[in-house]
Amino acid sequence: MKLLYAEDEIAMSEAVTDILTYHKYTVDAVYDGADALYYAEHEKYDGIILDVMMPNMSGLEVLTALRQKGIHTPVLLLTAKGEISDRIEGLDAGADDYLPKPFAMGELLARVRAMLRRREDFTPDILTMGNVSLNRQSYALSCGGEPVVLPKLEYQMLELLMLNRGIFLSTEDLLTKIWGYDTEAEIGVVWVYISYLRKRLAAMGANIELRARRGVGYRLEETT
């Protein structure tokens, strides 16, 4: 599961990101509202966590802009304000849930889980294609035998390809969606991980494979 987390307090951002990462979420952390809006518009997330009080744009302004653009990704608002009127304003703007600060990390995790369960475009915890299954909670890849836990980047690439089955993804798409828009990684790193996945799928006896189309990109296809 991939989350966008917008919080301008660096210490709080680092603490929450660490907890979410520990619980197997992939997190893009940003520190102001303008960046939150940009990432939400240009990246695909399972859920978004927005602090209300942020520089450049407030969380409410970001939320309102997203809903006006037809982006319905679930949103959890975080704020130091606890008044009922503030909660109503956030929910009326299109938030899925509202958590006042300070909060316990356990409650935050519970609310994130609940928010993701309510997604309109629900995707299962187990992705399957051909004789291959990928567990999105444990990062485990299975193909009839003992499951193999994938390294993070291999998992992210395979998950992205399985979620976009039948669609060619360019090398640039894969680089930005997995390594991020501000990455300093070279394009060649994508080819390296494509090679890793091809060898792993072949070694496990998978009946799916990564096909390339020159000048277009890569996609997963069933071989039988």
N, C-alpha and C positions, 0 to 999 in steps of 0.2 A: 504494500500500500504506500502510495506516495503523497506526502503532505507538503503544503506551503505554510510556513509559519512566519508571521510578521510581528515583530516586537522590537521596540527601540531601546529597551534596557538590555545592554549586552550580557550582563551576568545572568539575568533571567532567561534570555534567549539561549545561552549556552547550556544552562541547567535543564531547560525543557527539551532542547534538541538532544541532549545526551540521554535523557529518559526515553524519549520517543524512539531514538535509534536503538537503544538497548532492547526495546520491545518490538524490534523488527520493522519499524517504519523507516522509509526513506524520506529525509526531510531537506527541503530547500529553505534556508533561513534568510530573511531580509529584514532591514532595519528601519524602513520608512514606508509610508503609504504609496508613494509613487512607484517604488520598486515592486511592492506587493501587487499593484494593479498590472504592471508590465508583465510580471511572471505569470500571473493568473490568466492573462490574455494570450500568452504565447506558449504556455506549457499545459500539459494535461495532468491534473491532480485528482486524487480520490477525495480529498477534503482540504479545507483551508481554515487555518486558525489565525484570527486577526485581533490584535490589540486595538482598542478603540482610540486611545490617545497616542497618536504618532505624528512625526513631522511630515510636512508637505501635503499629506492627505490623511484624514482620520480614517479609522477602520470603517466607520459608518459611510463615509464618502466612497471608499473603495467598494464596499458591499453594494451600495446604491448603483455605482457605475457598472459593476459586474452584472447585476440583475437587469439593468437597462440594455446591456449588450447581449442579453439572452444566455448568459453563462450561469448555469444552475448548479455548479459544484457546491456541495454542502459546506456551510460556513459556521464555525463556532467563534463567537465573540468573547474576548477577554477584556475586562476593564476594572479599574479601581473604583468605579462608581457602582453603588449598590442600590440606588433608588429604583422603585418600581417603574417610574416614568422612563428612566433610561433603558430599562429592560424592554419595556413596551416599544420604545423607539427602534431599538435594534431588531426586535422580532418583526415589527411592521416593515422594516426596510428589507426583509428577506432572509434574516439569519435563521439557521436551523436550531441553534441553542445559544445559551448565554451563561457565562461563568464569571462571577465577580472575583476580583482579587482581594486578599490573598486566598489561594486555593491549595488544597492538598494534591500532590501529584497523582495519587490514586484516583481521586475524583476526576481529574483532567483526563486520565487514560480511559476511565469508564465513559465519560461523555464523548470522547473521540470514537470509541467503539460503537456507541449508540448512534452517533452521527453517521458513521460509515454504513451501519446496517440499514439506515433509512435512505440511502442513495437511490435516486430514481433509476440510474443506469447501473444497477448492481452487477458486479462481476464476482464470480465464485472464488473461494479460497483455493480451489484446485482447478488449474487450467489443463485441458486435455486437447491433444491433437494426434491423430493416428494412434500408435501404441505408447505414446509418451504422456506423462502427467507431471505437472509442476506445482508444488505446494507453495503458495504465496506467503504462508506463515513461517515455514521452516526453511525455505530456499532449497528444498529437496527435489531432485529430478529422479523420476522413476520410469523404468521401461521393462517391466516384467520381473526384474531381479531386485537386488538390494538397492534402496534409494541412495543417491549421492547428493550430499549437500554442496551446492555450487558456491564458488567465490562470488563476492558481491557483484562485481562488474559483469561476470558471465551470467549471473542470475538476471540482472537488470536488462541485459541485451536480449536474453531468451524470452523473458516476460514481455518485453516490448514487441518482439516479433510475433509472439503467440497472440497477444491482444490485437495485433494488426494483421492477422492471417489473411492471405490473399492480396495484401497491399504491399507494393514495393516501397521500402524506406531507403532514402539516399544515404550515402556515407555521412553527409553533413547533418542530416536528421538524426542519425544514430549518435553522432558526436555531441550535438547540443543537448539532446534529450537525456543522455546518460551521463556525460561529463559536465554539462552545464554550459550556459551561454558565455560565461566569462572564463572558460577553461583555457589553459595554456598548452593543453595536450595537442599533439600533431595528429593529422588525419590518419596517419599510419597506424595509430593505436587501434582504430576501428577494425582495420584489416587483420591485426593480430588476434583480436577477440573473435572475429568471424572464423578465423582458422581454428582457434581453441574449440569453439562450439561445434564446428563441422567434425573435428576429430572425436569429440566427446560423444556426439550423437551416433557416429558410425561405430565407435567402440561398444556402445550399449545396445547395438542392434536396432536402433530406431528406424521406423519406416517413414520418417520425415527428414528432410534435408534442406539446407540453406542454398537457394538458387540465386544466382546473380544475373542481372541484365545490364550489359554495358551502357553506361551513361544514365542509368535509371536508379539502380540500387539493389537491395536484397529483400527476399521474402522467404517464408517457410512454405514448403509444399510437401504433400504426402507422395511417397514414391510407389505405393501400391494401392 
